[in-house]
Amino acid sequence: MAIDVKYRYVMGIELGDLFSSVSVAHVKDPANIYSVESWDNEQEAWTNRHYRFPTSIRYNNDWMGTKSLGVEYDTNNMDDHGSTSIYQIKQYLFHPDKSNEILGKMKKGLTIKKVLADFLAGFVQLARRRFRVHEQFQKSQFYDNDLKAKYIHYRVACPSSLQGLMRECFVYAGITDNYKLEQQLSFVTEVEAIAYHQIALDRKITGLKIDQSYLICSVSENSVGIADICVDTTEALSTVELVGENLKGGSTALENRFRDYLEERCIWFNQSPETIEKACSDFLDTMKFGFKVIDPNACAFELQDVNKNTVHISYENLDRAVFLPYIDTIIQCILDIYKKLKGNRQLLLSGKYGQDPYFIKHLVYDIDETCLQRVDLVKNLFDSISSGAVTSALRKSEVRTPLFHSHSNDLVEEDYYADRRTDNIEEDYDFIVGLGKVYFFFDIVSSVDLTFK
């Protein structure tokens, strides 16, 4: 795509299922992409503790109406002193009507749009501040202490059906205005961003071969995306095409299938809504990832009924009712796409469940070797998507229609607020104070806007 000449930087943003990331590059230096590697106030060692930024927000119950971003999930200190914490914000975006109802019950006035806009406003501002103290970025050739909002083009990685909501939220958050929205904000799907990141890396690292085509399948928490990669002699000549996207195919479908399994047998298992909820939570913690059938007739999962009696579910029943139908759905999507494409492909797998051993075992077993030549895993780096988003924006591309696209029209609300916030993001918060891994945002000038009534 062509970036307007007035923008000096492209900032890639990933609103992740669990954690979010951000990367940036100067338009004159697209080969050098920098990512925030530490979210702490002080520059510390690069560790797992520092570079992951939870996609969460907490509305604090204080007179200043402060918000805390990047809140770690803590069952021992949830909603302390009347505060309201929203974890894994992205999961709320796929079912807007239901989510707005849930959020409204959590705190009066909360909606998807408000939560997402508040998170984006703080996250973008905090990211810019972190880049200003990013040692390598400061030493880059074209950096001139000019990472101002007006010079940044934002490239957001998200499913295509959520892009309308993202546009609304970027305006509502004050990051951009309606009149410059099309010039300052653009999108790429997550699987495309991963693909672009792959072709931008050294071939010795990725193992991608010239004149070879690849299908890359990313199975995230909330969606499944498939892209076609055609590798040429250079990165510029290589192409990426979105060929499939299923917004209901993410690994949360496993939890939904398990819930449906219990609800269909609630009388037989003597279950109540409370015991089903507890069982689903235990399933997520112990069974979802790393599942494997040891003995089909052995007990795979235990749950209690309303009378505190233990109910046993065998490996065979759990596999047949929950895991195999889900895995078969993804495999069929891959096969359908392959049949519509010419030439053999190697398959690349990405995403947490996309690299689950049980999923891979069935994938390799079910797909004919003559169909997909081999299956490889893509290393899931913390900034793969945000960095790939930057790469995709700094090269010429054209809009293409997926071979299949599965989502319903009700996934995105058409009208959230009648008003628009067009004030500059620099004026949204007077101070940002980082305490540990949590960031508090204050607005003293317009505290009324940040306080719920």
N, C-alpha and C positions, 0 to 999 in steps of 0.2 A: 504494500500500500504506500501511497505517497504522503509523507508527513509535511504539513504546512511549514514553510521556511521559518516562521516566527518561533517555532518550538525547537529548543536546543537539545532536549532530553526526551527519551522515552522511558517511562516508568511502568514496568510490568508488575501486575498485582494478581496474586492468587488468593482467593477467598477459599481456604481449604476446609475439608470436612472437619478436621480436628485442629489443624494449625494453618496459619496464613504466612505468606512470604512475599517479599518485594525485591525487585532488582531494577537497575537503572543503567543506561548507556547514553553517551553523547551521540547525536546523529552523525557526527563526522568521524566517530570512532566506534562503529558497530561491533567490531570484533572483541572489544573489551567491555564485558558486562560485569557489573558489581552488584553484590547482594548484601543485605544486612545480615551480618553474622553474629551480632551481639545486640540484644535489646536492653541490656543493663545500662545503668548510668555511666559506670566506669568501664573502660576497655579491659576486658578480662579474657582469659583463655577461651578458645573456641571449643565449647563442649555442648553436649546435648541439652544441658540445662539452659543455655543462653540463646541459641539460635532458633529455637522453636517458640513461636508466638501463638498461644491458644486463640482460636476464633471465638472469643467470648467477651461479654460485657456485663458489668455489674452497675446497677443504679443504686447509689448509696443514699441512705436515709439521713441526710444532713441538710442544714439550712442553705447550703450553697448549691445543692443539686448536683454534686459531683458524680462523675462516671469513672469507672475503673475498667481498663481494657486489659486483655491478656490474662484473665483470671484463671488460675489453675483450679481444676475440679477438686473439691475438698468436701467429702461427706460429713466431716466433723465440724465444719464451720460454714455451712450453707446458709445464705440469707441472714447473716449475722446482723443483729440490731435493726431488723426491719428492712434490710437491703434486698434487692431483687437481682438474682444472677441468671443470665441467659448463656448457657453453654452450647457449643456446637451450633452456632447461629445458622449455618448453611442448611441444616436439616429442616428448618422452618420455612424455607423458601419454596419448597416443592408442593406444599399443600396450603395455600394462602388463607383460605376461608377458615379452615380448622385451626391453623396456627394463630391467626388473629384472635380467635376466640380464646385459645389457650393463653396467649400473651396478655390479653385484656383481663383475664382472671388473675394472672400473676401480679399485675400492677395496672391500675387504671390509666388509660391513655396509651398503653403500649400496643404497637402494631408492627408488622413485619417491616414496613417501610421506615418507621422511626428507629427500630433497633438496628437495622442494616445501615441506615444513614448515619446514625451516631457512631457506629463502629468504624465505618469508612472515613468519616471526618477525622476522628482521632488517629486512626491507623496511618492515613496518608501524611498527616502533619508530623506524627512521631517518626515515620520513615524518613522524611526529609531532614529531620533533625539528626537522625542517626547517620545519614549519609554525609552530613556536614562534619562529622567527626570520624568518618571512615578514612583511615590513613591512605589506603591504596587509591581510593577514589579521589581524594584531595591531590594526590601526586600525578593523576592522569593528565595527559597532554592538553586536553581542551577544557579542563575544569578551571573556572575563574571565579569561584565563590558566587556563582550565579544560578544556583538551584532554587530559583523562585517559582512560585506556582504558575505564573503566566508563561514560563518557558517550558513547561512540562506537558507532554502528550501522554495520556494514560492509556495503557493497553491492559484490559482486564480479561483474565482467563475464566470463563464460566460456560455452562451449557447454553446453547443458543436460545432456548425458550426463556431464560432468565435475563436476557440482555435488556429487554424493555424495562424490567424492574430495576436493573442496575443503572440505566440511564436516569430514571426517576430519582433514584437515591443519590446519585452524584450531584444532581441539581439541588435536591432537597438538603443535602449536607453542606452545600455552599462550596463544593470543590470546583465546580464549573457553573456556567450560566446557560440558559436555554439557547441564547443566540450564538454561542460558540461550542455548543455541545458536540456537533458533528465533526468539528475540526480538532477538538481536544480529547475526545474519548472514542476508543474503538475496541473491538472484541476479537477473541479467538477462543475456540473451545479448548478444554483442558487436554484432550488427547492430541490435538494438533500442536499445542504448545510443547508437549512432551516429545512429539515427533521432530519439531523444529530444533529442540534442544539436542536431540540425538544427531541430527545431520550437521549441527554446528560444532560438535565435539570432534576431537582427533579420531580418525578412523582406527588408529591403533587401540583406542580405548573402547570404542563401540563395536568394532569388528564389522561394520557395514562395508559392503563390497560394491564397487562400481558396476553399473548396469544390472544391479540386482533390485528386485522389488520386495517390499516388506509390508505386511499388515501388522499394525501395532494396536493391541487391544488393552485398554485401561479399565479395570474394574475397581471403582472407588466405592465409598460408602453409599453414595446416593445415586450414582449413574454409571452407565457403561458407554464408552466411546471407542470407535474404531476408525483408524486413519490409514490411508495407503501412502507409502513412501516409495518414491522412485529415486534411487541414488545415482547421481551422475559424477562426472570427474571433479566437480567443485560443489561447494555448498550452494552457490548462487544458481547453478543449473539443476540442482536436485529439487524435487517437488513433493509437496504434502497435500493430500486431499482428504477431507472429512467424508467418510463413506457410511458411517452408522453412528447413531446416538439414541440411547434408550434411557430416559430419565427415571424410569421405574425399575431399572435392572441392576441397580447397585446392590452391595452386599446387605443393606438393610432389608432387602427382600427375604433374606433368610430368616430374620427375626419375625417378619410378618407371616411367613409360612408356618413358622413354629407356633406363633400365636393362633393362627387359624386352625392349626392341627389340634391345639388344646381346646379352643372354643367349640369346635365341632364335636369334641368328645367330653364336654364339660360335665354332662350327666354321668357318663360311664366312669370318668375319673373323679367325680364328685368335687368339681372345681368351682370356685367363686372368682369374681373379677380380681380380687386381691391376691389369691393364690396363683392365678394365671400371670398377673403382673410380676410377682416374685419369681416365678419359674422363668419368664422371659428374660428377666435381669440376670438370673443365674446362667441361662443359655448363652447370653452375650458374653459373660465373663469366662465361661469354661469350655464351651462347645463350638462356638462359631468359627474360630480359627484353629487350625491344627486337627480337625476332626479326621478320624480314620476308623475303618471297620476292622476290629480285631477278631471278634467272634460274633457273627450275625445274631445269635440268640442271647448273647450276654447283655447285661444291663448297661446302657450307655448314659442314661440320664435318670435321676431320681427327683421327684417333687412330692410335696405334701398336699393332701386334700384338706377339705375344710375341717375334718375331724382329726387332723395331725397324723393321719395314716400315710405311709410311704407308698407312692405309686412308681412303678418301674417302666421305663420305655427302652426297648431293645435297640441295638445298633441297626438291625434290619428295618424296623419300623421308622426310626428317625431318618435313616438314609433314604428310604423309599418315599416318605411323605415330605421331607424338607430339602435335603441336599441334592439328590439326583434331579428332581424337576427343575431346580434353579440352575444347576450346572448345564443340563441339557438345553435350556433356553439360550444360554450364552453361546454354547457350541453351535447351535442351529443358526444363530445370527451370523457367526463367523463363516459357516458353510454357505449360507445364502449369499453373502457378499462375495465370497470367492467365486461362486458360480457366475456372477455378473461381471467379474473381472477376467481379463485375458492374461495368461501366463502364470507360472508357479510363483508362490510367495513364501517367504520365510515368515514365521509368526513371532512377534515380539510381545511379551506380556508385561504389563505395568499395573500399579495399584496394589494395595495390600492384599485383597482377596485374589487379584489376578495372579499373584505369586504364591498362593496357598498350595501346599503339596497335594492335598486331596483333589483340588480343582485341576491341577496340572496333570495328575495321574489319569483322570477320566478324559481330559482333553486329548492327551497323547494317544490314549487307547481307542477313543472313538473316531478320531480323524484319520483318514487314510493317508499313508505316507506319501502317496502320489499327489495328494491335494496340497498339503503344506509340507515343504521340504524338511523343515526343522523348526524347533521351538526354542527361543532364547528368552532370557529374562533381562529386563531393563533395570539397571540399578536406580533405585528411587532416591535421588539426592533431594535435600531439603528445598533447593531452589530450582529444581528441574522445570517446574511449570512457570514460575515468574520469569526465569531467565529465558525460557522458550518463548514466552509472550513477547519479550523485548525483541528477540531474534525475528519473530514473525512480522513485527511491525516495521522493521528496518530493511525489508526486502519487498520486491514487487510481488503481488499475489492477486488472484482474482477470486471472486465469490463463486462457490460451487454448491450445488444442491446434493445432499446426501442420497445414497441409493435407498436407504430406509431411514425413517425419522419417526420415532415413537414418542409422542406426547400429546396430551389433550389440551384443548383450548383453555381449560379452567386452571392451568398450572400457574398462570400469572394474572394478578389482579389488573384490571384495566384502569381503575380510578382509585387512588389511595387518599390523596389530599387535594383539595381545591387550590390551596395556596402553594407557593414555591419560595424556597429560601434561596436568594441570589446574593447574599452577602458573602464577601471574600472569606475563604477559609482561614486566612491569617487573622481575621477578627473574631473567629468563633471562640477561641480560648485565650485567656490572658496568660495562663501558666500551665505548664505540664510538669508534674512532679512524679518522678519514678521512684517507687518504693519496692525494692526487690524485683519481682517479676510482674508487678501490677502497676499500672499507670493511671494517675488521677488527672482528670481534666476539669479545669475551673473556668467559669465564665462569670466574672464579676460585673462586667458592664451590662450584660443582658441576662442576669441570673433568673429572671422570670421565665425565659424561654427554656431553661434547662430544669425547671422544677415542675414536677407533676402536680396537678390540682385534683 
